[in-house]
Amino acid sequence: MSRMVLVIVAVVCIAFVGGIASLGLSGHAPVPQPVHRDIPQQAPQQAVQAPTTPVPPPPPAPLVTPLSPAPQGAPVTPAPAAH
């Protein structure tokens, strides 16, 4: 029984020491790496100026006239039937 307790205590101690070693054995804080440095940017470009001459308006759209209904007194002739 005492051997079993010693084996369990040894495994727990080895796991504890391994966990501490995996986190790092040094006592000082890690040194920050220079990954957040300023990136040089291009100089701002000049704004494009609007043309000084006025743009002519587009041509007017063609007008569509609706079909007028057939006069009331005109007889309706059926189309000839194909035989």
C-alpha positions in Angstrom: 0.0 0.0 0.0 2.8 2.4 0.8 4.5 1.7 -2.5 1.3 2.7 -4.3 1.1 6.0 -2.4 4.8 6.7 -3.2 4.3 6.0 -6.9 1.3 8.4 -7.1 3.1 11.1 -5.2 6.2 10.7 -7.5 4.0 11.0 -10.6 2.2 14.1 -9.3 5.6 15.7 -8.4 7.0 14.9 -11.9 3.9 16.4 -13.5 4.2 19.5 -11.4 7.9 20.0 -12.1 7.2 19.4 -15.9 4.5 21.9 -15.9 6.6 24.6 -14.3 9.5 23.8 -16.7 7.1 24.1 -19.7 6.0 27.5 -18.6 9.6 28.7 -18.4 12.3 28.4 -15.7 13.5 32.0 -15.9 12.4 34.5 -13.3 12.4 37.6 -15.5 9.6 38.8 -17.7 9.9 38.0 -21.4 11.5 40.7 -23.6 8.9 42.3 -26.0 9.8 41.6 -29.7 9.8 44.5 -32.2 6.7 43.3 -34.2 4.7 46.5 -33.6 6.8 49.0 -35.5 5.7 51.9 -37.6 5.2 51.0 -41.3 6.2 53.7 -43.7 3.3 55.0 -45.8 3.1 56.8 -49.1 2.7 60.5 -49.3 -0.9 61.5 -49.8 -1.8 61.9 -53.4 -3.3 65.1 -54.8 -7.1 65.1 -55.2 -8.4 64.8 -58.7 -10.0 68.0 -59.8 -13.3 68.1 -61.4 -13.4 69.1 -65.1 -14.0 72.8 -65.6 -16.1 72.4 -68.7 -19.7 71.5 -68.1 -20.8 68.0 -69.3 -23.7 68.2 -71.8 -26.9 66.6 -70.7 -27.7 63.2 -72.3 -30.1 63.2 -75.3 -33.7 63.0 -74.4 -35.3 59.5 -74.4 -37.6 58.7 -77.3 -41.3 59.2 -76.4 -43.5 56.1 -76.5 -47.1 56.8 -77.6 -49.7 54.4 -76.3 -51.8 52.5 -78.9 -55.2 54.1 -79.3 -58.2 51.7 -78.8 -60.2 50.7 -81.9 -63.1 53.0 -82.7 -66.5 51.9 -81.2 -68.3 51.6 -84.5 -65.7 49.6 -86.4 -66.5 45.9 -87.0 -64.0 43.4 -85.8 -63.0 41.0 -88.5 -61.7 37.6 -87.4 -58.5 36.3 -88.9 -58.9 33.6 -91.5 -58.7 30.1 -90.2 -56.0 27.8 -91.5 -57.3 24.5 -92.7 
